[in-house]
Amino acid sequence: MPTRVKRPSILIKLSITVGLIAFQGYLGYHVVTGAFGIESQKEMFEEIRILEAREAALGIEIDSYRHRIALLDPRKLDPDILTERARALLGLVHPDDVLIVPAQHVAVN
């Protein structure tokens, strides 16, 4: 009994090829425009640069606050700052200071 091998249809091979090419096109499209694609990557790098600049600015501000806090350290207290703050809080005046008193408004009836 002879057996014949059935040759696959050219339409099946062609449809598989077209389906795979369409799938590659779909993947290629999302490589370029997807959420993590090439275009989105450019936006992410720009955002990273902005955030790094912000980080540098905040680092400078933090260093400024650390310096101001260090000036208030009791072991390293600057005498000028101490006298300035004490006189401001207590309302005391040094003999060499010039005192300017704002004029009060007097109601005339």
Backbone torsions as a table, in degrees:
resi	resn	phi	psi	omega
1	MET	NA	113.6	-179.6
2	PRO	-77.7	143.4	175.7
3	THR	-113.7	138.8	177.3
4	ARG	-105.6	132.3	176.3
5	VAL	-86.9	123.5	-178.5
6	LYS	-82.6	125.3	179.4
7	ARG	-79.6	136.0	179.4
8	PRO	-64.3	148.9	-177.5
9	SER	-71.7	144.2	176.8
10	ILE	-64.7	-27.3	179.1
11	LEU	-67.2	-36.6	179.0
12	ILE	-66.6	-45.6	178.9
13	LYS	-62.6	-42.2	-179.9
14	LEU	-65.5	-41.1	-179.6
15	SER	-68.5	-37.0	176.7
16	ILE	-64.7	-43.6	179.6
17	THR	-62.5	-45.5	178.9
18	VAL	-63.7	-40.0	178.7
19	GLY	-63.6	-42.4	179.1
20	LEU	-68.5	-38.1	177.3
21	ILE	-65.9	-39.5	177.7
22	ALA	-64.1	-40.3	178.5
23	PHE	-65.0	-40.3	176.6
24	GLN	-64.7	-38.2	176.1
25	GLY	-62.9	-41.0	177.4
26	TYR	-61.1	-46.9	179.8
27	LEU	-65.2	-40.6	178.6
28	GLY	-62.6	-39.9	178.3
29	TYR	-60.5	-43.8	-177.9
30	HIS	-75.2	-22.6	173.8
31	VAL	-65.4	-36.1	-177.8
32	VAL	-84.2	-47.3	-170.8
33	THR	-110.5	3.7	-176.1
34	GLY	-71.9	178.5	-178.1
35	ALA	-61.8	-31.7	178.3
36	PHE	-118.0	27.9	-177.6
37	GLY	-81.5	-173.1	-175.5
38	ILE	-64.7	-43.1	179.8
39	GLU	-66.4	-40.3	179.1
40	SER	-69.0	-31.2	179.6
41	GLN	-64.7	-37.8	176.9
42	LYS	-62.1	-42.8	178.6
43	GLU	-64.4	-39.1	179.1
44	MET	-65.0	-40.6	178.3
45	PHE	-65.0	-37.4	176.9
46	GLU	-64.8	-42.2	178.0
47	GLU	-65.4	-36.3	177.5
48	ILE	-63.3	-43.0	178.8
49	ARG	-62.5	-40.7	178.6
50	ILE	-64.2	-43.3	-179.0
51	LEU	-68.6	-33.7	177.0
52	GLU	-67.3	-37.8	176.6
53	ALA	-65.6	-40.1	176.8
54	ARG	-62.8	-40.9	178.9
55	GLU	-62.0	-41.6	178.8
56	ALA	-63.6	-42.7	179.0
57	ALA	-63.7	-41.7	178.8
58	LEU	-68.4	-33.5	176.6
59	GLY	-62.9	-40.2	177.4
60	ILE	-64.9	-41.4	179.0
61	GLU	-65.1	-40.0	178.4
62	ILE	-63.8	-41.7	178.2
63	ASP	-63.4	-36.9	177.4
64	SER	-62.8	-44.2	178.0
65	TYR	-65.4	-39.0	178.1
66	ARG	-62.5	-38.9	178.3
67	HIS	-64.9	-44.1	179.5
68	ARG	-64.3	-37.3	178.2
69	ILE	-68.0	-39.1	179.8
70	ALA	-63.6	-31.0	177.8
71	LEU	-66.3	-24.1	-179.2
72	LEU	-92.9	3.7	179.4
73	ASP	-66.9	126.8	-176.7
74	PRO	-60.6	-29.0	-179.0
75	ARG	-76.4	-22.6	-177.2
76	LYS	-125.0	30.4	-173.2
77	LEU	-68.4	129.2	179.8
78	ASP	-78.6	126.7	-177.7
79	PRO	-62.0	-34.3	179.6
80	ASP	-64.8	-43.0	179.1
81	ILE	-66.5	-39.4	-180.0
82	LEU	-61.4	-48.1	-179.2
83	THR	-67.7	-37.9	178.8
84	GLU	-62.1	-46.5	-179.4
85	ARG	-67.2	-40.6	-179.1
86	ALA	-65.1	-43.2	-179.7
87	ARG	-67.6	-34.7	178.6
88	ALA	-68.6	-40.8	-179.0
89	LEU	-73.1	-38.7	-176.1
90	LEU	-89.7	-12.5	179.6
91	GLY	74.0	28.3	-180.0
92	LEU	-93.2	154.6	-178.3
93	VAL	-126.7	140.7	176.1
94	HIS	-81.7	148.1	-178.5
95	PRO	-58.3	-27.6	-178.9
96	ASP	-87.3	-4.7	-177.9
97	ASP	-77.4	148.0	174.5
98	VAL	-97.5	123.8	-176.4
99	LEU	-104.4	125.4	178.1
100	ILE	-114.9	119.0	-178.7
101	VAL	-104.3	122.7	179.0
102	PRO	-67.4	142.2	-179.7
103	ALA	-72.6	139.1	178.5
104	GLN	-93.4	145.1	178.3
105	HIS	-80.9	127.2	179.5
106	VAL	-106.5	127.1	-179.4
107	ALA	-80.2	124.2	178.9
108	VAL	-103.0	124.6	179.5
109	ASN	-100.0	NA	NA
